[in-house]
Amino acid sequence: MKEIRAGLGNSVEVEVWWQDEARVGQKNKLSRRWAKRGTRPSAPKDQRTVSAYIFGAICPKIGKAAGLVMPHADTHALNAHLEEIARTVEPGAHALVMLDRAGWHTSSALQIPRNITLLALPPRSPELNPVENLWQFIRDNWLSNRVFQSYDDILDHCCHAWNNLVSQPARIKSIGTRKWAHGF
């Protein structure tokens, strides 16, 4: 952080963002459901394999989010997502975007906007990225226990779920804030 701050100067506000992507598709996860004791509620499970990816990033300190729903998780999709994050960063601020080490996150073909610096999390440590908890919340509340009728249905539900989250800045702060990361 000190190196980034030194390169920007003290007058530039630094926003800490967390980025990740989640696959959502016809072969969806089941989640727990409330039911009367002694009963087993039905939970539909689809065996088809069409899917889409939600590329999501949050800035928990201010409760902002930037996301896109894409057909594939690759460098092209991440470039589009970085542009979306760059547009969401406050004017004059700089975003420190923390992300895992997926292949498309370390590609030499990445086009990183000028107001973004990428910082890779340590390998095999998804517990450090609060967006992982966000995916769990989104799945539990808006995406689980359903059968999607088509690819367009998947896109509609992903967009609806993401927009629901974006409309709740307090929820983004609550799920995304980490004392060790935001206490500086």
N, C-alpha and C positions, 0 to 999 in steps of 0.2 A: 504494500500500500504506500509506503514511504517513497519508493521509486516512482510510482505513478503520480503521486502528489508533487514530487519534485519536478517532473516533466510538465506538469500542468500549471503550476503556480498556485499560490494560496488563495487567490480570488475566485478560482473555479470550483463550483460545487460538484462533489463527486456523489453520484447515486449508485448504490450497490444493488445490482440486479442478479437474479438467479434464473437460469434457463434450463429447460429440458423438453423432451418430447414424449408423447404417449400414443401408443397404437390403440385405436378403437375400431372394432369391427364386428362382423357377424358372429364370430367365435368369441363371445364376450364373457366376462367374469360374472360369477354369481356373488351376491353379498348377503349378509345376514338379514333376516326379516323378522319382525315381531309377529307372533302368532299365539293363539290360545294354546295353553298347556295341553299336550297330548295330541296336537294336530300337526300335520306337515303341509305347509302351504306350497303350492306348485311354484316352480321357478323355471321359466322357459330357457332352453339352451339350444342355440343354433349350431349346426355343424358346417355351414358354409364359411368361406375364408376371405371375403371381400373386406378391406379395411382402409382406414385413413389415419393420418397422424395429426395430433394437435401439437403444434410447436408453441410453447408457452413460456413467458418470462414474467417475473414479478419483481417489483421494488417494494419490499415490505415496509420500509421506513415511511413511505408516503402513500402506500396502499394502491399503487398503480400496477397495471398489467398490460402486456402486449402479446397478442397471439395470432396465429394463422392456422388454418386447417389445410393440410397438404396431402396429396396422394401418395407421396413417398418420403422417407426420411433419408435425405442425401444432401450433398453440398449445395445444390441449387436451392433446395427448400430452406436450408439454414441461411444462405445469403439473403433470401427474401425475408426471413424472420429477423435477421440483424437490421435490415432496412426498416422494418416495422418498429423494432425497439428504438432505433435512432430517431425516428419521427416522434416517439412517445416521450423521450427524455426531455426534461425541461430545457427551454432555450438557454444557451450559454453554459449548460451543465455538461458533465462528462459521465458516461456510464461505465462502471466496472462490472462486466458480465461474467459471473461464475458459471461454469458448465463442466460436464463430465468429459471424458476423453474418448467419446465415440469417434469413429473414423472420419466422419464428415465434419467434426469439430476441429480436427487437426489438419485438415486438407490444405495443401498449398494453393488451391483454387478459391479459398475463401476471400471475399471482398469485404473487409472490415471497414465500416464507416468511421470517419474521423473522430466522431464523438463517442466512440466505444473502444474499450480495451478489454480483451478476453483474458480470463484467468482460469486455467484448468484446475479442477479439484484433484486431490490425490486419487490414484487408481483404486478401483474397487471399493468406493466409499459413498454409495448412494445416500446413506443416512445423513451426510453433510449437506445435501441439497434439499431445501424445504419444498421445492416444487414436487418432489416425490410424494410428500404428504398432501399436497394440493391435488394430485391425480387421484389419490385415494378418496379424498373428500368429493371430488367431482364424480367419480365412478359410483360411490355409495349413494349420492343424492340425485344424480341425473342420468347416469348411463347404464347402471347395472340392471339385471333381471328383466331384460327385454330382448326381443328379436327384431332386428332391423330388417325392413322389407327390401331395401335396395341401397346402393351406394349413396344416392341422393338423400335417403333417410338417415344414413350415418352422418353425412355432412350437416344436415339440418340439426340433428341432435347434438353434435359436437359444437356447432356454432351457438346453439341455445345454451348449452352447459357453460361454455366459456363466457358468453355475454352475461349469464346469471352471476358468475363469479366476479367479473369486472364491475358489475353494479354493486358489489359489496366490499368497498375498500377496507372496512373494519375486519372482515373475514380474511382478506389478503394479509393484513397486518398480523392478525392473530395466528394464522397458520404459518406464515412465512418468517416471522421474527425469530432470530436466534441470538441469545444474549452474547455469545462468544463472537458473533459476527457483527452485531450492530451496537456494541457497547463502546465503540471507540470515539 
